[in-house]
Amino acid sequence: MEKYLKRIKEIAADRKHGARELYRWAVENLLKWVKERGQQHPQELIPLLAKTAKAQPSMAPLLNLVNQVLLAWEEDLQKVQILLEEALRGEVTSTAILLEEGVKALRGRRIVTLSRSSTLLEVINALLEQGEKVEVLISEGRPLMGGVATARLLHQMGLKVTLCTDGLIFSLVREGDVVALGADAITHRCLVNRCGTYPLALVAKDRGVPFYTFTDTGKLLPPALVPLFEIEDHDPGEVLENAPFRIANYYFDETPLDYITAAVTEKGQLIPEELRRLMAEMKVSPRLKELEEHLKNPPPHSAHR
């Protein structure tokens, strides 16, 4: 059990990769457990899923993964294995469709963005492969400077890039044709993404600039899973070491869903009402309550054998 818990700790500690990468790691970790220990130690699954859910509680794909595994487990562990294997294979197909939709949304437009979205980077790469010229305006992305790293990568890819401070990006919206961002979660109420997304959406709306989030539908969070969702306050030392006052270091903010033009997904461009309908239709496992109880009152000796 220890090696699977260690991998979950690595996922929890990661500050560089996006939700898609961490989701894939979590799927691979659970799949290894199913193959290596699942039949002999099924009692380990709930603790393992609870740790997975809390590893990055602001990332919807991990919470949805936990729910999907619980649903499959209602049949048997073989069904869980099939689910996880299909999740890894299906990622390739859904990404191809999403990229096609993304190219349609961004072709010929100057892009305003922030931080790093692996999905958006893939869409930009697809545009370049089709011979399109792409221009990006991006903010630095404090405290971890994710925007700076993305700007360097985009420059290496051959794009025309403008990098600015986090505070200046809102004034530069007027220089772009579209705001394009990723997503860590979408609830019936809001889009959860890197801090700065909410004010960027406000400015885009004020200036009449389209605002798109690029995400697969695995980041849609049905209402029943929202109690597991949490936006964490991170290490204050990333902002200022040994500060004599409180440091707030939230990585994510919440943008009202009605402020986005559409979500560009593997199902096409979905407006807020279509997103809410999909979330309302998502099935939730009745065993979710068992997992929530485990999180509230973990047993004194979890399985680590």
N, C-alpha and C positions, 0 to 999 in steps of 0.2 A: 504493500500500500504506500510505503514511504516515497517511492520514486514518482508515483502519480501525484501525490501531494506536493512534492518538490516542483514538479512541472507547473502545477497550479500557482504556486508561490512565484514562479518566474513570470507567469502571465500577469499576476497581480502587481508585480514590481515594474513591469514594462512601461516605459514612458515615451517610447519612440515610435511604436507601431500603431496602426489604426485597428478599428473593430474587425475588419475582414481578416487581417492576419491573426489576431488573437483568437478569433472564432475558429479558424482552421487549426491552430495549435490545440485548442480545447477539444475539438472533434477527434484529432489524432490521439490525444491523451486518453480520452474515454474509450476509444476503439481499442487501444492497447490493453486497457483494463479489462474490457469485455472478453478479449481473446485470451488473456493470460490468467485472469482471476475470477471473472464473472460467474462462472458455473459453480465454483467451489466456495466463493465468498459473496453471495448476493447481498448480504447485509451491509456491505461497504458502499453500495450504490448511493443511498440517500446522503450519507456524509460526504461522498465525493461530489455529488451534484450540488450540495449546499455550499461547499467550498468553491466550486466553479461559479455559482451564481454570485458569490460575494467577492470574487477575484477582481472583477471590474464591474461593479453594480450600476454604472451609468451607460454600459454598452448593451443594447438590446439583443444583439445576436447571441450573447452568452445566456441571457435569461430565456430567450426563445429555445435555445438548444436544450436547456434543462427541461423545459416544458415538453418538448418533442420526445426526449428520451423517456420521460415519465409516461407519456401517452403510449409509446411503443412497449414499454415495460408492462403495461396492462395485459399484453398478450404473452410475451416471453422475452428472454434475453437474446434469442436469435433474431427477433424482430428489431431489437435495439442495434445489433450489429449491422443488420441490413440498412437501417436508417442512417447510421453513421457513415457507412461506405457510400451510400447514395448521396449523402451530404457533400462528401469530397468530390464525387464525380459531377454532381449537379452544379457545383460552383462554376465549372468551366462553361457549361451551356448558358446559364443565366447571365454570366459576365459578357458573353459574346452578344447577346440580345441587348443588354444594357448599353454596351459600347455603341451599338448601331443607333440606339435612341439618343445617346449622348452626342454623337457626331451631328445628328440632325439639329439638336438644340444649340450647339455652339459654333457651327460652321460660319466663318466670316465675322465673328464677333470678338471684340476686345473683352477679356475676362478679368473681373475683379474677384479676388479670393483671399483667404487667410489660412494660415497653418498648413496642414498637409492632409490630402485625401487621396488614398491609393486609387479609388475609383475614378476620381477626376483626372489623376495623372495618366491613367490608362486611356481615358477618353481623349486627352490631349495628344498622347502618343498615336492613337488611331487617326487623329486629324493630320498629324505630321506624315504618317504613312500614306495618306491620300493626297499629299502634296499641298496641304493647306498651310498658310502662314498664320501663326498663332502669337498673340500678344497678351501678356499677363501682368496685372498689377497686384502685388501681394504685400501684406504687412509682415513685420518681423516675427511675431508669434512668441512674445514673452510668456513665461519666464524661461522656457526651454529653447527658444529661438527656432521653433519648427518651421516658421516661414522663411527664415534665412537659409536653412538647409534645403528647403523646397526651391527657393529662388536659384540657388547654385545648381541644383539638379536640372531645373528648367533651362537655365542658360547653357548647360552642357548639352542639352537636347537640341539646342539651336533656336530657342525662342527669344523674342524680344521681351525682356523682363524689366519691370520697375519695382524696386523694393522700397518700402517706406516704413515709418514707425507705426505702431499700432493705433495711435491717436490720429494719424494723418489719413489713414485709409478711407475714412468716412468722407473726407473732403474730395478724395480722388474718384469717388463713385461716378462723378460727372464725366470723367475721362473714359469710362468703360461703357460697353453696350449691354453687359449682362453680369449679374453676380452669380457665381457658381461655387458651391461648397459641397462638402460631404455631409455625413450625418453619423451620429453614434446611436441615436434612438429617435423614433417618432412615436409619440403618444397621441391619443385622441385630442389632446389639448395643445401640444407644442412639438417643435423640432428641437432636439438636443444636439448641440454641436459646440465647437470651440468658442470660448468667451470672445465676444466681439460680434458674434453672429446676430444677436438681437438688435443692437444699434445699427448694424449694417443693413438689416432688413428694413428698419425704420427709414433710413436715408434712401434706400432703393425705392421704397414705396412712395416717399415724398417726391422723388425725382422721376418717377415713372420708369424705372429700370427693372427689367424682369429679374426675378430672384428664384433660382433653381437649386434644389438639393439633389445630389447624385447618390443614389443608394439602391440596394436591392431590398425587396420586401421583407427580408429576414430581419430588418431593423425596425419593423412595425411592432409596437408593443401593445397587446390587447389590454383592456382595463384591468383584468384579473391579475396580470403580472406587474402592474405598476407598484404595488406595495413592496416588491423586491428591488425596485429601482431606487437609486440614490446618487446624488451628485456629491462627491467627496471633496473635502478641503485637504489639499496636499501639503507637503513639507514646506513650512514657512521659510526655511533656509534657501530654497530656490529663488526667493524674492529678495530676502535680506537676512544675513546671518546675525544671530544674537541681537535681534531687534528688541528694544525695551517696551514695545507696544505690540498689539495684535496684528498679525499679518493674515490677510485673506488670500488664499491661493486656490481658487476653484478653476479647474480647467474648462468647464462647460457652462453654458448658459441655456436658457429656455426661450425660444422664439415662438410667439403665438402662431399656430398652424395656418391661420388665415392670412398671414403676412407673406407666405410663399406663393409664387406663381404656380409651381408644380414640382412634384418629385419625379425625377427621371429614373425609371426603374426598368427591370426586365419585363414588366407588363405594360410598358409604354409610359407616357407622361400622365401622371395622376394628380388631379387637383385635390385640395384638402378634403372635400366631401367624399371623394372616391377612396381616399386613404382611410377615413373614418369608417366607411362601410366595410372595407377589407378587415380592419382591426376588429370590428364588431362580429365578424363571421369566423374569426380564428378560434379554434377549439382549445380549451384549457383542461389539463388533467385534474381530476379530483384529488389525486395524490399530492397536488401542490400544497395543500394544507398540512400534510405530513412534513413536507420539506420546510415550510414556514415555521412549524412548531420546533423542528430540529434547530433552526437558526435562532429562535428565541430562547430555547432551553436545550442547548447541546448536552448530550450525555457526558458524564464525568470522564469516561474512558472510551473515546471514539476508536473505531477499528483501525489499527495501524500494522497489523501483522503482515 
